[in-house]
Amino acid sequence: MVTPITRAHLEHWDETDELGVLREEFVLPDGLIYLCGNSLGVLPRAASERVRTTVDAEWGQGLVGSWNTAGWFDKPVTVGDRLARLVGADSGEVLAADSTSVNLFKVLSAALALHPDRKTVVAEADSFPTDLYLLDGVTEMLGGYEHRLVENVEGALDDQVAVLLVNHVNYRTGRLRDMAALTELAHRHGVLTVWDLCHSAGALPVHLNACEADFAVGCTYKYLNGGPGSPAFVYVARRHQERARQPLSGWMGHASPFTFDVGYTPSDGIRRFSAGTPPIVSYAPLEASLDIWDRVDLDDVRAKSVKLTGLFIELAAGLDVVSPTDSTLRGSQVSLRHPESYAVMRALVDRGVVGDFRAPDMMRFGFTPLYTRYTDVWDALEILREILATESWRDPKYAVRAKVT
């Protein structure tokens, strides 16, 4: 006979959780259950001081000299190298700069240029919308391309396809794709892969090089806790770097920017994927977070993530769980479907449980193993069940849509 899980069991899990000590490294408001780290990660305690140092000492006192003395000029590369371990890349294959959208524009353009004889792009119909918007923009600019937006990307690949654009973890359902198998299938047809890692970087081990991925992009403000607007990253496999040429031929991607040549010559290596001036202040909180990540084993993160999400699914019995129940197919979030999901989520937030809503009818709960507790799962579901039982979500104030959901 299986012993039912009680809150006391989960208190013991929290007490013996080896990652639990890292919770103190983050700022979490008292009484708040934060299950929205898949949208915006929480503030590392050291971030504020790191920002003050950047602003007061490096900018305030070092002024323009800090481009040299504080390493500002090389931030995209040095921070990219620190991110590389977290996505299974080598030094010199990841650049931390710009936004995910800008980086996606770069790599889609570069990948298509590597296959000038092919005019078809395959993408998931349920990709995060910005991926599809950027795909439309790039192919409209270049002209002559066919889009295949499909549910079954495996079945859509053939020898006419130039590029496959795919999300490692689906933003809506949390479904995790097999990167190795899908990349191998794509390569069998000569197709280059572009992976969106926004919902997997920092949530689970990513093995870009082991899977022989071609290109990837991702953000750092979700599971990696870099802060709102923190620099995104772009990955280009070393084997492509000398042939790949991205269209944003800005000064920072030039081989010798301080010779002030009139003509553009791309830098060697990953730096050629730079464009404009790096956002120096925005690197500071990300670096504070990476100091924590330097001490973390991603296998431990994945193990706790699987345990947290599995616990949520078990305790959510009877609710409409959309995310895969098989942990090998699941990222670090669980989504529930309810016809009034927006109102229910607003009621949850009022009760101190923060998740988010994705149209048309999904509530998302993100589990960030560095600071989420097992008891948070229990308490969140207790509150959710009470809201559903009492129908307190019917209060008219919960139907009023905010700009950000």
C-alpha positions in Angstrom: 0.0 0.0 0.0 1.4 3.4 -1.0 1.5 5.9 1.8 -0.2 9.2 0.8 2.1 12.2 0.7 1.6 14.7 3.5 3.0 18.2 4.0 5.2 16.8 6.7 6.8 14.5 4.1 7.5 17.6 2.0 9.0 19.5 4.9 11.5 16.7 5.3 12.3 16.8 1.6 13.0 20.5 1.9 15.2 20.0 5.0 17.3 17.4 3.2 17.4 19.2 -0.2 21.0 19.9 -1.2 20.0 22.7 -3.5 17.8 24.2 -0.8 20.6 26.3 0.7 20.7 28.3 -2.5 17.3 29.8 -1.8 19.0 32.2 0.5 21.0 33.6 -2.4 17.8 35.1 -3.9 15.3 37.8 -2.8 11.9 36.4 -2.3 9.1 38.4 -0.7 7.8 36.9 2.6 4.7 34.8 2.2 4.9 34.6 -1.6 4.9 31.3 -3.5 6.7 32.2 -6.8 6.0 29.7 -9.6 6.8 32.1 -12.5 10.5 31.7 -12.9 9.8 30.4 -16.4 8.7 33.9 -17.2 11.0 36.1 -15.0 13.5 34.7 -12.5 13.9 36.3 -9.1 16.6 38.7 -8.0 19.9 37.3 -6.9 20.9 39.0 -3.6 24.3 39.9 -5.0 22.9 41.6 -8.1 22.2 45.0 -6.5 25.8 45.4 -5.3 27.1 44.2 -8.6 25.0 46.9 -10.4 26.2 49.5 -7.9 29.8 48.6 -8.6 29.2 48.8 -12.4 27.5 52.2 -12.1 29.4 53.9 -9.3 32.9 52.5 -9.6 33.3 51.4 -13.2 31.2 54.1 -14.9 31.3 56.8 -12.2 35.0 56.6 -11.5 36.5 54.6 -14.4 34.5 56.4 -17.1 35.6 55.6 -20.6 38.7 53.7 -19.4 36.5 50.9 -18.1 36.0 49.6 -21.6 39.6 48.4 -21.0 40.1 48.2 -17.3 36.8 46.6 -16.4 36.6 44.4 -19.4 33.5 46.0 -20.8 34.5 45.5 -24.5 34.8 41.8 -24.1 31.6 41.2 -22.0 29.7 39.5 -24.9 32.4 36.9 -25.2 33.4 36.5 -21.5 29.8 36.2 -20.3 29.0 34.0 -23.3 31.8 31.6 -22.2 30.3 31.4 -18.8 26.9 30.5 -20.3 28.5 27.9 -22.6 28.7 25.3 -19.8 25.0 25.6 -19.1 24.1 24.8 -22.7 26.7 22.2 -23.5 28.9 24.4 -25.6 32.6 25.1 -25.7 34.4 28.4 -25.0 34.1 30.6 -28.1 30.7 29.2 -29.2 28.3 31.4 -27.3 27.9 35.2 -27.4 25.9 37.1 -24.8 24.3 40.1 -26.5 21.2 41.7 -27.8 17.7 40.1 -27.4 16.5 36.7 -28.3 14.6 38.2 -31.3 17.6 40.0 -32.6 19.8 36.9 -32.2 17.2 34.8 -34.0 17.2 37.2 -36.9 21.0 36.8 -37.1 21.1 33.0 -37.0 18.1 32.4 -39.3 19.7 34.7 -41.9 23.1 33.0 -41.5 21.7 29.5 -41.7 19.6 30.2 -44.8 22.7 31.7 -46.5 24.6 28.5 -45.9 21.9 26.6 -48.0 21.3 29.0 -50.9 20.0 26.1 -53.1 17.1 25.3 -50.7 14.1 27.4 -50.2 12.0 25.7 -47.6 11.9 26.3 -43.8 10.1 24.1 -41.3 8.9 25.3 -37.9 6.5 24.2 -35.3 3.1 25.7 -35.6 3.0 26.0 -31.8 6.4 27.8 -31.6 6.7 30.8 -29.4 5.2 33.6 -31.6 8.3 35.7 -31.8 10.1 32.8 -33.5 7.4 32.7 -36.2 7.3 36.5 -36.5 11.0 36.6 -37.1 10.9 33.7 -39.5 8.3 35.7 -41.5 10.4 38.8 -41.4 13.6 37.1 -42.5 12.1 35.1 -45.3 10.0 38.0 -46.6 13.2 40.1 -46.7 15.1 37.5 -48.5 12.2 36.4 -50.8 11.3 33.2 -52.4 10.9 30.9 -49.4 8.2 28.4 -48.5 7.2 28.0 -44.9 6.0 24.7 -43.5 4.4 25.4 -40.1 3.5 21.9 -38.8 2.7 19.9 -35.7 4.8 17.0 -36.8 8.2 18.5 -37.7 9.8 15.1 -38.1 7.4 14.2 -40.9 8.0 17.5 -42.7 11.7 17.2 -43.2 13.1 16.3 -46.6 16.0 17.2 -48.9 14.4 20.5 -50.0 14.4 21.9 -46.5 17.1 24.4 -45.6 16.5 25.1 -41.9 14.5 23.6 -39.1 13.4 26.1 -36.4 12.3 24.4 -33.2 11.7 25.1 -29.5 13.5 22.8 -27.1 10.7 23.2 -24.6 7.2 24.3 -25.7 6.4 27.5 -23.9 2.7 26.6 -23.5 2.7 23.0 -22.6 6.2 22.4 -21.3 6.8 19.5 -23.7 10.5 18.7 -24.1 11.9 17.7 -27.4 14.7 15.1 -28.0 17.4 17.4 -29.3 19.8 14.6 -30.2 17.2 12.5 -32.2 15.6 15.5 -34.0 19.0 17.0 -34.9 20.2 13.7 -36.2 17.1 13.3 -38.4 17.5 16.9 -39.7 21.1 16.3 -40.6 20.2 13.1 -42.4 18.3 15.3 -44.8 21.1 18.0 -44.9 18.9 20.4 -42.8 20.5 22.9 -40.4 18.9 23.2 -37.0 18.1 26.4 -35.0 17.1 25.7 -31.4 15.2 28.1 -29.2 16.4 27.4 -25.6 14.4 30.1 -23.8 12.5 27.5 -21.7 15.3 25.0 -21.2 18.5 27.0 -20.4 18.9 26.8 -16.6 16.0 24.4 -16.3 17.8 21.2 -17.4 21.0 20.0 -18.9 21.3 21.1 -22.6 23.9 19.3 -24.8 24.3 21.4 -27.9 27.6 20.0 -29.0 26.9 16.5 -28.0 23.7 16.7 -30.1 25.6 18.3 -33.0 23.2 21.3 -33.0 24.0 24.0 -35.6 22.6 27.2 -34.1 20.7 28.2 -31.0 19.4 31.2 -29.2 18.0 31.8 -25.7 17.3 34.3 -23.0 18.8 34.7 -19.5 16.0 36.4 -17.6 13.9 33.2 -16.9 15.6 30.3 -15.2 19.0 32.0 -15.3 17.8 35.0 -13.2 19.6 37.6 -15.2 16.9 40.2 -14.7 14.3 41.9 -17.0 16.0 42.7 -20.3 19.2 40.9 -19.5 21.3 40.0 -22.5 20.2 37.0 -24.5 22.7 34.6 -26.1 23.4 33.1 -29.4 25.2 29.8 -30.1 27.0 29.0 -33.3 28.8 25.6 -33.6 32.4 26.2 -34.3 32.3 24.2 -37.5 30.0 26.9 -39.0 31.6 30.1 -37.6 34.0 30.9 -40.4 31.4 30.5 -43.2 28.4 31.9 -41.3 27.7 35.6 -41.9 25.0 37.4 -40.1 23.4 40.5 -41.7 23.7 43.0 -38.8 27.2 44.0 -39.7 27.7 46.4 -36.8 30.9 47.9 -35.5 31.3 45.5 -32.6 31.4 42.5 -35.0 34.2 43.9 -37.2 37.5 42.2 -37.2 39.3 45.4 -36.3 36.8 48.0 -35.0 39.4 50.5 -33.9 41.1 50.8 -37.3 37.8 52.5 -38.4 37.9 50.9 -41.8 35.1 52.0 -44.2 34.5 48.4 -45.5 33.2 45.7 -43.2 35.3 42.6 -42.5 33.7 40.2 -40.0 35.6 39.2 -36.9 36.8 35.6 -36.6 34.8 33.2 -34.4 31.7 34.0 -32.4 32.4 37.7 -32.1 31.2 38.2 -35.7 27.7 37.7 -34.3 28.0 40.9 -32.3 26.3 44.0 -33.7 26.0 47.1 -31.5 27.3 48.4 -28.2 26.9 45.8 -25.4 24.4 46.8 -22.6 27.0 47.0 -19.8 24.8 47.7 -16.8 22.5 44.8 -17.9 25.4 42.3 -17.6 25.9 43.0 -13.9 22.9 41.1 -12.5 23.4 38.3 -14.9 27.0 37.9 -13.8 25.8 37.9 -10.1 23.5 35.0 -11.0 26.2 33.2 -12.9 28.3 33.3 -9.8 25.6 31.1 -8.2 25.3 28.9 -11.3 29.1 28.2 -11.3 28.4 26.2 -8.1 25.5 24.2 -9.5 25.5 20.7 -11.1 22.8 20.8 -13.8 22.1 17.1 -13.2 21.0 18.0 -9.6 18.9 20.8 -11.0 17.2 18.4 -13.4 16.6 15.8 -10.7 14.9 18.3 -8.4 12.9 19.7 -11.3 11.5 16.3 -12.2 10.6 15.7 -8.6 8.9 19.1 -8.2 6.9 18.9 -11.4 6.0 15.2 -10.8 4.8 16.2 -7.3 2.7 19.0 -8.7 1.1 16.6 -11.3 0.4 14.0 -8.6 -1.2 16.5 -6.2 -3.2 18.1 -9.1 -5.1 14.8 -9.7 -8.5 15.6 -11.0 -7.4 18.9 -12.6 -6.8 19.2 -16.4 -3.1 18.8 -16.6 -1.8 19.6 -20.1 1.9 18.9 -19.6 3.4 15.5 -20.3 3.2 13.1 -17.3 6.3 11.3 -18.6 9.1 13.3 -17.0 11.5 12.5 -20.0 9.1 14.5 -22.2 8.6 17.4 -19.7 10.6 20.6 -19.1 10.4 22.4 -15.8 6.8 23.7 -15.9 3.4 22.3 -15.6 0.4 23.8 -17.4 -3.2 23.4 -16.4 -6.2 24.0 -18.6 -9.4 25.8 -17.3 -12.0 27.7 -19.3 -11.5 30.7 -17.0 -7.7 30.4 -16.5 -7.1 34.1 -16.6 -9.5 34.8 -13.7 -8.3 31.8 -11.7 -4.7 32.9 -12.1 -5.5 36.5 -11.0 -7.2 35.1 -7.9 -4.2 32.9 -7.2 -1.9 36.0 -7.4 -4.1 37.8 -4.9 -3.6 34.8 -2.6 0.2 35.0 -2.9 0.7 32.3 -5.6 2.3 33.7 -8.7 2.1 31.8 -12.0 1.0 33.1 -15.3 -1.6 32.8 -18.0 -1.2 31.9 -21.7 -4.1 32.3 -24.1 -6.5 30.9 -24.6 -7.0 28.8 -21.5 -3.8 27.8 -19.8 -2.3 28.5 -16.4 1.5 27.9 -16.3 3.5 27.0 -13.2 7.3 27.2 -13.5 9.5 25.2 -11.1 12.9 26.7 -10.5 14.9 24.2 -8.5 17.4 26.8 -7.0 14.7 28.4 -4.9 11.4 26.5 -5.2 10.5 24.4 -2.2 8.5 21.1 -2.2 6.2 22.7 0.4 5.5 25.5 -2.1 3.9 22.9 -4.4 1.6 21.6 -1.6 0.6 25.1 -0.5 0.0 26.4 -4.0 -2.3 23.5 -4.9 -4.2 23.8 -1.6 -4.9 27.5 -2.4 -5.8 26.6 -6.0 -8.3 24.0 -5.0 -9.9 26.4 -2.5 -10.3 29.0 -5.2 -11.9 26.5 -7.6 -14.2 25.1 -4.9 -15.4 28.5 -3.7 -15.4 30.0 -7.2 -13.8 33.1 -5.8 -12.3 33.7 -9.2 -15.8 34.9 -10.3 -15.2 38.3 -8.7 -15.5 40.7 -11.6 -12.1 42.3 -10.8 -10.4 39.1 -11.9 -11.8 39.4 -15.4 -10.1 42.7 -16.1 -7.1 41.9 -18.4 -3.7 43.4 -17.6 -1.3 44.3 -20.4 1.0 41.5 -19.4 -0.6 38.2 -18.5 
